[in-house]
Amino acid sequence: MSGNAPARREIYVVDDDAGAREVLSRALHEAGFQVIHFADGAALLTETRVRTPACIFVDAHTEGRPLALLKKLRIEQCPAPIFVASAQPSISMAVDAIKSGAFDFVEKPFRVSDIVARVGAIVGTEPRSESLEEIKQRSQRLTGEARLTPRERDVFAFIAMGKTNKQMARELGLSARTVEGYRASIMRKVGARTATELVRRVLDQGRTD
């Protein structure tokens, strides 16, 4: 990877469906982002070797083995958070995506306004009003198969605060790959396919009021 700092408002969209690619790209552009879109993973890799975007959005069924693409981006230490989308989602697919380096998993069909909001939240994130300790305490109330270990509660709290894998790794003194493993384990335990769904389920179950 080059030493370029991420371009704060530049988003890369990878989807071999030209129509879907155009709709999402237009919506992101209208929201104030600069968008570059690609039809395959090879073209994306060529670009990320010389320029780092603020965020990457990849369709899981794009030609070019997307999970292999995620692993390649991780090996090349691309710092951009990566969203993976699929019209045929499953818990196992979401877990595999997270373990391969994805920041989050998105189910199709989706409202483009939701994706724009999620991208905006991670690129220029607004912190949750709750503190890390408050979130950890609420996640501690999970029981049974969903019960989280202390380290998983640490990772979950950072997920709820909108931190990327690399930010969590730095804060916790772990490797990004180890963080991805914890994220995948948490999602599997809770039965969530996306970070948004994960946070909602855990915090809703942890309410005392």
C-alpha positions, 0 to 999 in steps of 0.5 A: 500500500502507498502511504497516502492518507485516506481521502475523507469524502471519497467512496469506492463502490464495487458492483458488477450490476451497472444499474445498482452501481449507478443508483448507489453512486448517485445517492452518495454523490448527492450526499456530498461524497466523491464516488469512484465505481468499479465493475470488478475487484481487480480494478479496485485493487489497482486503484487502492494501491495508489490511492486510499478512499474513506470507505469501500462498498462491495457487492458480495457477488461481484465477479472476482471472488469478493472474500478473496478481495477483502483478504487481499485488501487486508494483506495490503493494509488498506485502512478503509472500512469495507461494507459488503452487501448481498441479496442472498444473506446468511449468518455464515456469509456475514461472519465470513465477510467480517473474518475476511476484513469487512467492517459491516455486512449489508442486506439487499435490497436496501434503501440507498438513504440507509446506506448513505447514512451508514457510510456517513456515520463511519466516515465522519462518525458521531459518537454514541451518547453512552460511554464505553463502560455503559455499553459494556455493562448492558452487553454483560446482561446477555445470557445463554449462548449469546453471553459474551466474554470480557474481551468480546464485550470490549470489542462490542462496545467499540462496534457500538461506538462506530469504531473500525477494526483498525481503530479497535485493534489500536485501542485494545492492543490487538491485531486487526485479524484478532479483532475480526475474529472477535467480531465474527464470534459476537455476530455468530453468538447473537445471530446478527448479520450486520453491525446495526442489527447486532448493536440493536439486539444487544442493547435492547436485551440489555435494557433495564427500563 
